[in-house]
Amino acid sequence: MDYPKLVAKFTLDVVDELMRYARAVPSEKLTWRPAEHARSVLEILQECAVLPAALAAWLQERPQSPPSMEQYAPYWAQAATLTTLDACETALRENTQRLLQVVETLAAADLSQTAVAPWGKTYTLAEGCMLHHWNLTYHLGQVAYIQLLYGDTEYH
């Protein structure tokens, strides 16, 4: 299996798993925050839905210094419009496909090139291709933990 196909498989598998867990959250709990500074399941999904579009642009631009956060304002504006689980899932799947299309265009030689993320860390493009997967997996754990906090102990 080549690298773009592996990235796609891992990423799409966790998209499905995140949405399976999110769909198990009762509608009245989607905006519930377990603590004052914590995020709700819906807010987590909003981020997961728009990040792949931002990552697609980042992989294409390959900045060598941290890009300004203002450059990503359109993505966060889109996130704010995603006010339902269905809207989040649609954007998540569409933006993930956009990212995977960019990954597919990268030549093997490109994968060792580097780019600097907005938070200042330098990644190879091979690592950058997996950032969406990493973020989804991280947030899947958060959604599962929020479910435990409101009493849902089922495996979804």
C-alpha positions, 0 to 999 in steps of 0.5 A, a space after each residue: 500500500 502506498 503512503 497516500 492510500 495508507 494516510 487515507 485509510 487511517 484517516 477515514 477510519 477515524 472519521 467514521 469512529 469519531 462520528 459513531 461516538 458523536 452520534 451516540 451523544 444525546 442531542 441535549 448533551 452536544 453543547 454541554 461543557 463538562 467544565 468552565 473552560 472545556 469544549 463541548 462535543 459540538 465545538 470539538 466536531 467544529 474544529 475537526 470539520 475545518 482543520 483538514 481544509 486548513 491543513 490542505 492549504 498548509 501542505 500546498 503552501 509549505 511555509 518556512 516560518 509560522 503562518 499568521 493565525 489571521 490566515 486561518 480566520 476563514 476556517 474558524 469562521 466556517 466552523 462557527 456556522 456548523 451548528 448541527 451534528 449533520 453539518 459538522 459531519 458533512 464538512 468533516 467528510 468534504 474537507 477530509 476528502 479535500 485534504 486527501 486529494 492534496 496528499 495524493 498529489 504529493 510526490 514521494 520526494 515531497 514527503 521529506 520536505 518541511 513546513 512550519 505549522 502556525 504553532 511554530 513546530 516544523 514537520 516533514 510533509 509526511 508527518 503533516 499528512 497525518 496531522 488530521 488523523 492525529 487530531 481526530 484521534 485525540 478528539 475521539 478520546 475527548 468525546 469518549 471522556 465527555 460521554 463517561 462524565 455524563 454517565 455513558 459507559 457503553 462502547 460505541 
